[in-house]
Amino acid sequence: MMGVAGQIGGAVAPVSRMDDNLISFAPEAEDGAPLRAAFGRFGTGVTVITTQTETGPLGMTANSFSSVSLEPPLVLWSAALRSKRHDAFARARHFCIHILAEDQAALALHFAGQGHDFSGFDWHEGPEGLPTLAGVLATFHCETHAVHPAGDHSVILGRIRHAAQRHGDSEGAGLLFDRGRFGTFLPQKTGQ
């Protein structure tokens, strides 16, 4: 049996009875809030991407990171076209992806707003002179492999040239982002 979902953004769509908890909608350009909220239901890890520019180190927070391939070793992330930092990253020949630890929400918030200010953070120049932040769970120093236009973003593919990760007792947990909030992962108990 079919029911009718609530109205969002002027669109009403039928849903099955077993989906009564879902609100169905057709995404509209004028109001991206419902689609943004739906995307926000997908919890992600949090990264800071850095590069070296003519004016110094540059960083930005991104949760759009994904592994792509082991052979060759490729990763991707996306940058919003409206970001003041977009063009610098789209032109960069190299960049570094930092996987943030659970205690690095302040770092994520800082680079979500400030791109050039690295003061107050422990970092050094890594391969290719890339700004490399300390205390993170993993780093991927990449050569830009391709930049693809994708709607209001650019998808930036990187070929990993050097990677590092924490090991042993210092592994720690990753910083997660879900529905506009930072948090950490709590494993579920299984029947094993």
ZIJOJO-V800764 format. One record per run of one state. SS is the DSSP state (~ for helix, > for strand, _ for the rest). FROM is the first residue (numbers start at 1). TO is the last residue. Records with the same first field share a line. If there is no record, write none. Layout:
SS: FROM-TO + FROM-TO
This chain:
_: 1-1 + 5-7 + 9-10 + 12-13 + 20-32 + 40-43 + 46-46 + 54-55 + 63-65 + 70-73 + 81-85 + 92-93 + 100-100 + 102-104 + 114-122 + 126-126 + 130-130 + 134-137 + 151-152 + 166-167 + 171-173 + 175-175 + 179-180 + 184-192
>: 2-4 + 8-8 + 11-11 + 14-16 + 44-45 + 47-53 + 56-62 + 66-69 + 74-80 + 94-99 + 101-101 + 123-125 + 131-133 + 138-150 + 153-165 + 174-174 + 176-178 + 181-183
~: 17-19 + 33-39 + 86-91 + 105-113 + 127-129 + 168-170
